[in-house]
Amino acid sequence: MEPAGEKPGEADGPRITPQLLKSCTGEFALESILLLKLRGLGLADLGCLGECLGLEWLDLSGNALTHLGPLASLRQLAVLNVSNNRLTGLEPLAACENLQSLSAAGNLLASPGQLQCLAGLRCLEYLRLRDPLARLSNPLCASPSYWAVVQELLPGLKVIDGERVSGRGSELYQLCRDLDSSLRPSSSSGPRATEAQPWVEQGYWESWPTRSSSILEEACRQFQDTLQECHDLDRQARDSLAQAEQALSPAGTTSSFVF
């Protein structure tokens, strides 16, 4: 574990002070602070942060930190974000026995061995060392066996880099990874997969050009003609019924039917 003290000039940049913590949280006692957001302040020294013994949620992302020594005393810490710093090790976190979620993308962690210190954290379920959306990663993530090594080293993890590796939904993530791997170009000298071909003709999904309205106009005209014929037939039928009724009625008798 890193020593609590620092040599003069070892860290260049702002450091955490009691005044800074009190102004950020409004708390007079450092032990009373439960949640702390110190993102993007250019911090290079954690200073007195180790005195916040009740701290449960901590965001230190976007700073210039190179060590996490003072965090070793934060036994209640459950959520920690140290993304986008200059960390080369996470050893002090071995003492954070309640740590459940750790985001450390965008640092200088070069080998899986630097994660060995997390193996004893029984509560740790969420780990992020790579964030494609924010374009943050670590050198160790470049290894093809990165995922397998992390899972073997930390079998209690449920989520790695935002993807579920155990529990409900993990099968779907595994299927997507397998599909992604199968679609990547192979570097072997064996037969290459046939290039995918479209299953519809080119231009199938394009909007059809506007056609002449002559067809539609002709259809409308025919419909109007047919409708007019129906009206004519109806009128003829009424006239025929009226004549028949008049012929069948006795002379001088007015029909009781009105058509």
ChimeraX attribute file (.defattr): number of C-alpha atoms within 10 A of each C-alpha:
attribute: neighborCount
match mode: 1-to-1
recipient: residues
	/A:1	14
	/A:2	14
	/A:3	10
	/A:4	13
	/A:5	9
	/A:6	12
	/A:7	6
	/A:8	7
	/A:9	7
	/A:10	10
	/A:11	17
	/A:12	13
	/A:13	14
	/A:14	15
	/A:15	17
	/A:16	16
	/A:17	13
	/A:18	16
	/A:19	10
	/A:20	12
	/A:21	21
	/A:22	14
	/A:23	10
	/A:24	12
	/A:25	15
	/A:26	12
	/A:27	13
	/A:28	13
	/A:29	12
	/A:30	20
	/A:31	13
	/A:32	13
	/A:33	20
	/A:34	17
	/A:35	15
	/A:36	17
	/A:37	14
	/A:38	17
	/A:39	17
	/A:40	14
	/A:41	15
	/A:42	18
	/A:43	23
	/A:44	20
	/A:45	24
	/A:46	20
	/A:47	18
	/A:48	16
	/A:49	21
	/A:50	20
	/A:51	17
	/A:52	25
	/A:53	18
	/A:54	18
	/A:55	23
	/A:56	19
	/A:57	18
	/A:58	18
	/A:59	17
	/A:60	24
	/A:61	24
	/A:62	19
	/A:63	21
	/A:64	23
	/A:65	25
	/A:66	20
	/A:67	21
	/A:68	23
	/A:69	22
	/A:70	21
	/A:71	25
	/A:72	19
	/A:73	18
	/A:74	23
	/A:75	20
	/A:76	17
	/A:77	26
	/A:78	19
	/A:79	19
	/A:80	21
	/A:81	19
	/A:82	23
	/A:83	26
	/A:84	25
	/A:85	23
	/A:86	19
	/A:87	20
	/A:88	17
	/A:89	21
	/A:90	21
	/A:91	19
	/A:92	20
	/A:93	24
	/A:94	19
	/A:95	19
	/A:96	21
	/A:97	19
	/A:98	17
	/A:99	25
	/A:100	18
	/A:101	20
	/A:102	20
	/A:103	22
	/A:104	28
	/A:105	27
	/A:106	24
	/A:107	23
	/A:108	18
	/A:109	22
	/A:110	16
	/A:111	17
	/A:112	15
	/A:113	13
	/A:114	14
	/A:115	17
	/A:116	15
	/A:117	16
	/A:118	20
	/A:119	13
	/A:120	14
	/A:121	18
	/A:122	15
	/A:123	15
	/A:124	24
	/A:125	19
	/A:126	20
	/A:127	22
	/A:128	19
	/A:129	21
	/A:130	24
	/A:131	17
	/A:132	9
	/A:133	6
	/A:134	10
	/A:135	10
	/A:136	15
	/A:137	22
	/A:138	20
	/A:139	15
	/A:140	18
	/A:141	18
	/A:142	12
	/A:143	12
	/A:144	9
	/A:145	10
	/A:146	13
	/A:147	14
	/A:148	10
	/A:149	14
	/A:150	18
	/A:151	16
	/A:152	10
	/A:153	16
	/A:154	20
	/A:155	15
	/A:156	18
	/A:157	22
	/A:158	19
	/A:159	19
	/A:160	20
	/A:161	18
	/A:162	13
	/A:163	16
	/A:164	19
	/A:165	21
	/A:166	18
	/A:167	10
	/A:168	9
	/A:169	11
	/A:170	14
	/A:171	13
	/A:172	13
	/A:173	14
	/A:174	15
	/A:175	11
	/A:176	11
	/A:177	12
	/A:178	11
	/A:179	11
	/A:180	10
	/A:181	11
	/A:182	10
	/A:183	10
	/A:184	8
	/A:185	9
	/A:186	12
	/A:187	7
	/A:188	7
	/A:189	6
	/A:190	7
	/A:191	7
	/A:192	10
	/A:193	9
	/A:194	6
	/A:195	6
	/A:196	6
	/A:197	6
	/A:198	7
	/A:199	7
	/A:200	8
	/A:201	7
	/A:202	8
	/A:203	8
	/A:204	9
	/A:205	8
	/A:206	7
	/A:207	7
	/A:208	8
	/A:209	6
	/A:210	6
	/A:211	8
	/A:212	8
	/A:213	9
	/A:214	9
	/A:215	10
	/A:216	11
	/A:217	11
	/A:218	11
	/A:219	12
	/A:220	12
	/A:221	12
	/A:222	12
	/A:223	12
	/A:224	12
	/A:225	12
	/A:226	12
	/A:227	12
	/A:228	12
	/A:229	12
	/A:230	12
	/A:231	12
	/A:232	12
	/A:233	12
	/A:234	12
	/A:235	12
	/A:236	12
	/A:237	12
	/A:238	13
	/A:239	13
	/A:240	12
	/A:241	13
	/A:242	15
	/A:243	11
	/A:244	11
	/A:245	16
	/A:246	14
	/A:247	10
	/A:248	9
	/A:249	12
	/A:250	10
	/A:251	8
	/A:252	6
	/A:253	8
	/A:254	9
	/A:255	12
	/A:256	8
	/A:257	7
	/A:258	6
	/A:259	8
